[in-house]
């Protein structure tokens, strides 16, 4: 199931730990009554600092008790939840005594999510070097981690106060992770400024650090643009994208692809708005967290993110080579929600479509509404491409029918 779905629902084991996080935070960091009554306002204020008022945010904003409390009770558990929906589908290559460097670790969000989502790693001796500019946030994360994993955990946690360029001494890491970190570097740049230079610098940093790179950013257009540029930068550095990309060629959503006519298209039929991101329902999120979100005026029926997992030297592509024969299988990753399409002929059933990414560029999958509705964003499908190929006149996306799960 994980090989097909990118965001499987939480297992019973994972859900028990994700559900426990809000209670653990309350127990480890008790909140006096007067501050609890103000919690929803503090969460809303921190949300504004992280979005439309980010220009007024200081580098040490989480050093303020009210902001740290709001972060630990809202953004931290939501970020853990997002990662726990994603990590089971990724094949991370880790061996005993490996080192993992976590850039901009915050309250050890990635470390905690990895421990929850990958139970097969819990008993493996691993060393985590967690880097962040705010020491108090790192220490808060350590308390939560050991409350979950136990003080006798096989995992060694080393915290380092510094930015993403802080030196990492000792054994070379096997994996470099960065969750919701790099947007702080590019989000204040004018939208007229290309992110390629920033992505190139970060790609070089990740390539030096480790042979595996895992980056997660918010599911917004600017982050999707950055992730696409970072993908290209890592490819130039000898890396191959493993997920979510079903292929290692030109990204159909990149500016280069659009400029060349390789792909033009977007979700919900909008040919100019598509970026690489995924959204999934939060049906299995902790009820307490959902209520807190609603109380803060930030209801979350769906969670969204942009991400990339890339590996150095991964020459063996995970997609099937293109066949010269008609009806050849084409692997594609579903990108969008479903949207209505007009019937192909009078009297036929209404159709629906979803956009997907493939080695042939952007794909528009068409089919009966019920069948298309059963797909979800992130699903990997196998498509039959008829000859001659047909393209959508509006978006230039390859037109295909009858998807099959991979």
N, C-alpha and C positions, 0 to 999 in steps of 0.2 A: 504493500500500500504506500509506503513512504517513497518508493521509487517512482510512483505516479504522481502523488500529491506533494506539493511543495510546502503546504501548511496543514499537516494533519492535526486533528483535534488532540488536545492533551490526553495522554494516557491517564489511567486512574492514579498511578503512582505520581506522575508529574503534577497532576491537578491537586493532589493532597499537599504537596510542598508549595505550589503557587498560592493555594488558598491560605496556607499558614503564614505567608510573608506579612500581610497587614497586621496580624495578631502579634507576630514576633517583633515588628517595628514598634508597636505600642508597648510591648513588655520591656524591650531593651531601652527605648527612648520615651518614657512616660511623658504625657502632655498634660500640664495643669489645666483645670477647667476653663479658666479665662482664655487660654490659648486655643483650646479645642473649639470653643465657640467661634473663634476667628479663623479656623482652619480653612473653611471653604473660600473665604476672602483671600487668604494667603496663597492658596492654590491658583485661584484666578489671577492674582497679581503675578505670580511666577510664570504662569502661562503667557501673560502679556510680555514679560521680560524675555521669554524664549521665542516670541514670534514678532508681533508688530512693534514692540518697544525694545527689541534686542540691541539697538544702538546705544541705549542708556545702561546696558548691563556691564558690570565690572568683571574682571577676570576672576575675582574671588567671591562672586555673588552667593555661592553656596556656603561660604563661611559665616553668613548671618543666620542665627538660630532659627528665625521664623521661616526663612527660605529653605534651609536644610530640612526642617521638619516637614514642610510642604512637599519637598522633593522626595523624601523618603516614603511618605505616605501616599503619594499619587504617581509621580513620573517614574520613580524607581520600580514599583511593582508592575506598572504598565509595560515598561521596557523589558523587564524579566519575562512577562507573559508573551510579548511579541517574539522574543528570542526562543522561548520554549516551544512556540508554534513552528519555528523555522529550523532550529538546529537538528531535530531528528532526521530531516531529509538530507543533511549534508554529510559527506564522507570525509571526515577529518582524519588525517594520517598522523596518529600519535602513538608513541611507544613508551614503555616505562622509563622514567627518569628524564623525559623530554622537558624542555623549558618552553613556556608560552609567555609572550610579552603582550600586555594589555594596555594600549595607549589611551590616555584619557579615561582611566578606569572608573572614575567616580566612586560610587559605593560598591565596587566590584560587581557591577551588573552582569557583565559577560561571564565572569567566573561562576557566579551563583546560578545563572541560567544554564551554563554548560553542565554543572554538577546535577541539576534537576533533570535536564533533557537527555543526558547521556549516562544512564545508570551503569553501563558497562565500564565507564571510566572512573567510577567513584573509588574503587579499590586500587587503581593504578597510581604508583608514585609519580607525581607531576609537580613541577615547580612553576609558579606564576609570578611574574614580575609586573606589578601593577603600578602604573605611572599616572600621576595626576598632580595638578598645581595646588590642590587644597588637601592638606594632610588630614584634616578633621573628617573629610568625606571618605577618604581611604580607610580610616580607623573605624568609621561607622559601618562600612561594608564588611570589614573583617569580623566585627561582632555579629552581624547577621549571618555571614557565611558559617562561622563555627557554631552558631546556634542551630543552624540547619544540619551541617555535616558532622558535628561533634568535634570536640577538641583533639581527638585522636585520629582525625582525618589523614588519609595518605597524601593529601595535597599540601604542599608548602606554599605559603603566601608571603611574598616579599613586597613591601610597599616602597615606592620611590617618589619623592616630591620633586616634580619637574614638569616641563612641557613635553610635547611629543618628540622633541629632538634630544631629550635627555639620554646620555650614554647608557647602554645596556652591557654591563661587563659580564665576563664568564662565558659559559657554554652558549653557543649560538642557538637562539630559539628555533623551535620547529614550526611555530605558528605565530604570526603577528595579528592581533585583533584590534579593532577600533570601532566602537559603537557610539554613534551620535557625537562624534568628536570634530570632524573636519568641517562641518557646517559653520562652526564658530570662526573659521578662518576665511571662508568665502561668502558668508551670508550678507556681509555689509558691503561687498563689492557692487558697483553699479551693474545692472543687468545688461548693459551694453558691453561689459568686460567679459571676454571669454574665460572660461574656467580651465582651459587646457593647460596653461602655465602652472596653475596651482596643482592640478591633478598630476602633471609631470613631475613636479618636485616631490609630492607625496608618494607617487609611484616609485620613484628612485629610493626614497627612505624605506618603504616597505620591502622593496626587493633586496636591500642590503640587510635588513633585519632578519628575514626568515624566508624559507622556500614556500610557505603557504601564507596567504593574506586573506583575512576575512573582515570586510568593512560593511557597516550598516549605517544608513543615514535616514533622516525623516522622509516620509513618502510625499514629497512636494516637488514641483517642477525643477527648482534650482538644484536640489539634491540629485534628482534623476539625471540632470545634465552632467553634474559632477561625476556620478558613478559611471556614466558612459565614457567620459573623458579618462577617468582612472583606469577603466578596462583597457582602453587603447594604450595608455602609458605602460601598464603592466605587460601587455602583449609585446610592446617594443623592448621591454626588459627581459624577455624570454619566458614570460608566464603565459598560461593558457586558462581562460575562464572555465570553471567547472560548473558553476551555478550562479544565476538562473539560466545562463545562456545555453541553448542546445547546440551551439556551434562556435567556432573560434574565428570566424571571418569578420567582415565589416558589420558593425552593429546597425541594424535597420533603423534605429531611432537616433543615430548620431547625426550631427549637422553635416558631416561629410557625405553620409548616405543620402540625406535629403537633397543636398546640393547636386549630387550626381544623378538624381532621379532613381537611385537604387530602391528607395522607399519613401513614400509620403503617406502619413496616415495617423490616425489617432483613435482613442477610445470613444465609444458612444457615437461613432460616426463623425466626430470632429477631426478634420484632417490636419489641424495645426496644433493640437493641444497634447499629443501623446508624449509621455516620457516614461522611462523605465522605472516602474514602481508596482507594488502589489498591495491589494486590500483584501481583508478576509474578515468574516463575521466574528464577533466576540462572545458567542453563545456560551462558551465554557470558561469565561473569565470569572474571577471571584465575585460573588454577589455583593460583597461589602465594597469592593473596588468600584463596581458599576454604580452603586448607590452614591458613593463619595463623588464620583464623576458628575452624576446628575445634580447633586447638591451644589457643586461648584459651577454649574452652568456649562459643563463640558461633557455632555453625554457621548458615550462611545459605543455605537452599534457595530462599528467596524474599526479595525486597526490597520494602519498602512505603514509601509516602509520601502526604501530602496536599498539594495544590497548587492554585494559581489563577493564570491569566493573564488580565488584564483590560485593556481599552483605552478611553481616553476618547473620547467622541464617536462610538463605533462604532454608529451608529444602524441600519445594515443588519445585521439579525440573520442568523446563519449557519444558522438552521433554516428549514424550510418553513412557511409559514403554514398554520394548521389549515384543512382543507377541510370544508365543510358536508356533503359527500357520504359515503355509507357507504364503507368500505374505504379511507379516506384514509390516506396515509402519515404516520407519526409517527416522528420521529427520537428516539432514546433512546441514552444512554450506559450500557453494562453496568457495574454497580457490584460485584457479588458473585461469589463462587465458585458453582459449580453445587451443587445439593442435591436429594435425591430427593423426588419427589412421588408420591402415590398415583394409580393409573390412574383415568381418568374413568369407566370402566365395567368390569364384570367381563369377564375374558378379554382386555383390551387390554394393550398393551405398557406397562411401567413408564415413568413420565415423570420429567423433571428440570426444575428451574427456576433462573432467575437473576433478581435484582432489577436494575432499571435506572432511570435518571433521565430524565424527559421534561417537556415543558410541561404535561402532564396530571397531573403528580405522579409518585409512585412507581409503577413498572410491574413486574409479575411476568410474565416471559417463560416460557412453558411449551412443552415439546416433547419429542420422543424423546431419550433420554439421550445418544445419540451425537452428535446435532446440537447439543444444548445444550452438550455437553462441548467442542465445537470452538470455541465462543466463548471469549473471554478477557476478564478485567477490563479496562475501558477501551475496548473495541470500540464503535464507533458503528454502530448498526443502524437499519434502516428497518422499521417495524412496521405491519401492517394492523390497524386497529381496526374491529371489526364493530359494528353498531348493532342493538339497544341495547348500550351498554357494560356490561361485567360487572366486578364488583369482588370481590377476595378477601375472604372474611368475616373472616379473622383479622387482616389487615394493612390492608385498604381499598385495596390496590394494584390498579391497572387490570390485568385479565387479558388477555393477548394471546398469539398463537401465530405460528409461522412467521417468525422474524426473517430479514432480508436485510441483508448488509453494505452500508454506504453508500459 
